[in-house]
Amino acid sequence: MESPLVLELKGNSLDDGPGIRTAVFFKGCPLSCIWCHNPESKHVEAELSVSLADCIGCGTCRSVCPQGAADPAKPGIVDRTKCVRCFTCAQNCPPKAIQRVGVQMSMDEIVQKCAADKPFYDVSGGGVTLTGGEPTMFTDWTGELAKRLTEAGMCVHIETSGMFNYEKVREKLLPFVSSIYMDVKIFDRETHKKYCGIYNDVILENFRRLVADSAEMGFSFLPRTPLIPDITDTDENLGAIAGLYKETGVKRTELLPYNPTWYGKTEKLGVGLAKELAGVRSWQSNEKMEHCKDIFRSEGIEC
């Protein structure tokens, strides 16, 4: 089975599903949302993260780089047009200002590390969350991982964009999942293509099928919408999403306030900001949040 790279195993997580959890962040996503909170998870391959603030100017990277791509005296430290991502600089950087993003981990290693926190899952109703990125990109592998975690007595939760092969996920992954969070970002297909890189036809169809299968297969299902200023948090978009929920019988949703803390990650990866968000650096106000919630509440949907 093709296996994904792992970004992080985050223990003691309280935001990635019910209870206390260990979140396994995988690398790779079929979407390319311009506001991605984990931009380091978009690409399946390993990447180089460079923190200018942590560089001490020691010159180690310059002395070890076989391509002559690294030099602390130059802007950005690493010339990414020359870098072949051999990660020699990351392996030798004393202050860890240069780091490799994405590592290979065996299934045994992941299960073992997650199992160490099982007492916390048991008392809190928590477990292991498979997230990313998009964990369903590697359905054979993550399905087997979910099976092994379940057999070891750990509840498995997944966070998904909804962009996947439904029949394969239903066969390989859903039997071992206790709960799902799914992002429903933008209802209009052209707007979704503009800001997320792909049309949302498959996503909306998978949403409808997950709602139906949640009752039959016994997993809990919660759709969520990240509130991106003037993109997803508009009355038109949220009203359309609320209409979808009412049509499919969804009674509960969650709204995620815009989180501007991801900007620093793009700088470390050498990725530019989308012009639409370059000046948006604040969270939504409480008044804006309540207004967005009221759009769903007016349709009888708990928010």
N, C-alpha and C positions, 0 to 999 in steps of 0.2 A: 504493500500500500504506500502510495506517495504520502509523505508526512509533511506537515507545515512547520515552519520555524516558529519558535516561541519568543514573544517579546518579554513576557514577565509572568511569574506566578505571584500574585498579590494576595497575601494572607490577611486575615482579619478585615475583610472587605464587608462593608455594611450597605453599599450602594448598588451591588450587582446581583440582586435577587433577595429572597427572604432570608432572614437570620444572618448569622455569621458565616462567611463564605471564603473560599479560596478561588480567586478569579484567574483563569488561565487565558492569557491574551495571545491569540495567534496572529500571524502576519499574513496579509493578503485580503483584499476585498474587491468585489466586482463593481462597486460604486466608486465614484470619485467626488464626494460632496465637498464643496468649496470651504465648508466650515468644519471639516472633520476634526473632532477633539483628539483623535489618535492618528495624526497624519503619518506617523511612523509605521502604521499597520496597513497602509494602502497597498504597498507592493509586496509580492511574495518573497522577493530575494532580500538578503541581508543588505543593510545600508550603513553609512557612516554618519555619526552624529558628532558635531564639533561645537564645543562650548567655548566661545571666546573669553567669557568671564573667568573660566577656570584655568586658562592657559598661563603658565608661569614663564614662558619664553625660554625654556631650557635648551631648545634645539634638538631634542632627541628625535622628534618626528622627521626632521630634515636629514639627520644622519642615517636613519634606518630605511627611509622610503626608497624602494628600488626604482620608482618611476620619476623621482624628483618632483613629486606633486605636493609635498608638505613642507611648509616653512613658516614658523611662527612670526616672522617679520613681514609676511605678506597678508593682505586683507583676506579674511576668511580662513587663514592658515592652510587649508587644503584646496588645491586647484582641482576641481571636480572634473574638468575636461581631460586631465591626465590620470586621475585616480582610477585604478582597476579593481579597487576594493579587495586587496589582498589582506588588509587589516593589520599589516605589520606595525603601522604607527599606533593603532589602538592597543595592540598587545604590549607596546613598549612605553606608552605615554605615562610618565610618573604621576601626574595629578589627575589622570583619567579625563582630561579635557576632550580627548578623542576616544570615542567608544563605538564598538560594533553594536548595531541594532538588529536583533534576530539571531537566535541560536538554535541548534538542533538539540532536542531532548527526546530520550526514549520514552515509550509509553510506561515502562516499568518505573522510570524515574519520576514521572509526573504522578502516577498513582501513589507511589511511596511518599512523596512530599505532601500530597493532599491528605493522605491517610493519617499523617502525623497530627493533623488538626481535627480529626474526627470527633473527639470529645466535645469540642466547641460547636460542631454542627449538631450533635445530638441534643445538647441542652437548649439550643437556640432555634431549632428548626431550619438550620442552614444546610450547606453542602458545597458542591463545586459548581462554578459557573464557567461555561465555555463561551468565550467572547473574542473580541479582536479589534479590528478586522472582522472577518466573516467566517465563523467556525464551520459552516456548511460547505465551504469551498472544497474541503477535504473530507467528504462525507464518509467514505469507507474508513478512514483513519479515526476521525472523531466519533463515529458510530461505535467502533470497537473500543475506543477509550471510554465512552459513556457506558458501555456494557460492563467493562471491567470495574469502573467506579461503582456502578449500581450493585454488582455482585459483591463488592467489598463493603456494602452497607452505606454508601454515600449517595445522597440525592443529587441529581444532575439538573442544572438549569442552563438554558442557552439564551444568548442575546443575539438577535439576527436582524438583518436588513430586509429579510423576506425574499431575497433574490437567490433562488436555488431551484434545483430539479426536485419537484415535490415528491414524485413517486419514489425516488431514491432515498430522500430524507425520511419519508414515511416508513420505508422498509428498514433502513439501517440505523436511524437515529431516534426517531420519535418513541419507539417502544421503551427506551431507557431514559426518557426525559420526564421530570416531574413538573417543570414549569418553564414557560417561555415568555420573554419580553421581545416584542417586535416593533421596530420603528415604522411608523407611518408618517413620512416626512411631508410629502407634497402630493396632493390629489391630482392636479392637472398634469397630463402626461408630457406636454411640451415643456412646461415649467420644470418638471422633474428632470427631463433630459438636459435642460439648460444648466441647472445647479448641481445635479447629481451624476451627470455623465451618461445616463441610460434612461430609456423609457421605463415606465412603472407598470406596464401591463401584467407581467409575470408576478410582480410584487403584490398587486391588488388581488390577483387570482389566488395566490398562495395565502394571502390574508383570509380570504373567504373560506378556503379549505381548512386552514388552521382553526378558525372559529368553529367550524362544524366538527372537526376531528377532536377538538379539546374535550368535548362532552363524551364522545365515543371511546377515546383512548385514555381519558382520565388525567390529562395534564392541565394545569391552570395556564391561562393565556391572558396577557396584559399588553395591549397596544400602547405605544408611547410616541409622543411627538416632541422633538427638540424645537424650541422656539428661537428661530433665527430672525433677527430684526428685519422687517420689510420683505422677508422671503417666505418663511413658514408661519410667522405669527400674524399674518393678515386675517381679517374677518372672513374674507372670501375663501381662503385655504382651510381655515379651521372649521368654517361652516360646512364646507364640502366633506371634510373628514368626519365631522359629527353626523352628517347625513348618511355616510357609509356605515358608521357604527349603528345608527338607528335601524338601517335596512337589514343589517346582519344580526341584530339582537345583542350587540355588545353593550354591557351595562356599566363598564368602568374603564377609565383610561388614566394616563399620567402625562403631565406636561413637564418638560425639562427646561428650566430657564437657561438662556444663552450663557455659555461659559467661555469668557475670553482668555482663559489661561493657556489655551493651546498655541497662541502666537509664537511663544518662545521655541516651541518644538519645530515649527517650520523654519525658523532661522537656523537652528542647529543642523537641520537636514539640507540646508541650502535651497529651500523651496520658497518661491515668492508668494505673497498674499494675493488673493483675488481682490480686484479693485472694489467690489461691492462691500467688502468687509474691512478694508484697510483702515478705516477710521472708526470702526465699531469696537469699542474697548470696554464697554460697561454691561452689567447685568440688567435684565428687565426690572422696572420698578414694581413694587407691590401692586400698584394700581393696574399696571399693564397685565400682570399675572392674573389678577382677579377678573379682569375683563376677558381674557382668553378662556379662563375656566368657565365663566358664565355662558359662553357660546355652547359648551357641552352640557352644562347644567340645564340650559333651556330646552334641551332635547331629552332630558331625563337621564343623562349619563353622569355617573359619579366621577368627579375629577379631583 
